[in-house]
């Protein structure tokens, strides 16, 4: 090969190489172009789904202010809901499946896109902490059922009965009719998802739930599925879901919300667009009768929003400016069912 041809070949390869470097930078470039940089970035910010998000935020906030890293703050924060027997949709005291078993799903994701997840886990009060161990201690992203339990026990977690007397009574009452038609905002809701923009401007998130009440034994929802119940890209933003998990999985919900933010949409526009897509895709679907899905999202500027199919969804926000409070989300339709 002549010197000139070698040079051309090298230059072309060099250009391809640079091209891929440029394309890996393009998300940042896109963000810089699309998210107005004149706005001051608010940080830290913690947002969590539903009212019990207030207590979860308070704990996560305390941890962040003490210098705890965001992932640990999330585990501590949503751990408050997991341990609370009065939160009947997460962890201890969660409503069981139709066989009376409390089965838990959770996942966590950090600024470097490392993920950990557990699904169909029984007998462990803090699935989010097990998900964090999956992220940190295994070569995998997701462990399920018996394997997840075995791993949790190996990691020193204690096995305990998570079915409280109150949840057992609710299940026995449900058994009288055994009809699966989740009650909107009550039986298919209240998963806690938390998104954090930390002091350094990095994003992370976690999600934990006992899933839809009276689900089939073995059913896994969206909450432990990265891309469905939770997703983030540290260059762009983070999103999380609550509601009918089947609908969120069908549409890769949280990943889509983040992708729309990458394309320049605000958190509000991104959540609204995907809620509308979910609504439209389910117009003639059997699940429409009890379809409720809500998203929360936050971008790198600390702007956040929530949006749901039906009214009733809200989320908790904590920042330096206004403290810890509830924000209501707008909804696609006006009727609650
Ligand atoms: C699920 N998304 O398992 C969850 C339901 C939920 O509290 O939000 N539950 O489908």
Boltz pocket constraint, residues with backbone or C-beta under 6 A from the ligand:
constraints:
  - pocket:
      binder: B
      contacts: [[A, 89], [A, 90], [A, 187], [A, 188], [A, 189], [A, 190], [A, 191], [A, 192], [A, 209], [A, 210], [A, 211], [A, 212], [A, 220], [A, 221], [A, 222], [A, 223], [A, 241], [A, 242], [A, 243], [A, 244], [A, 245], [A, 246]]
      max_distance: 6.0
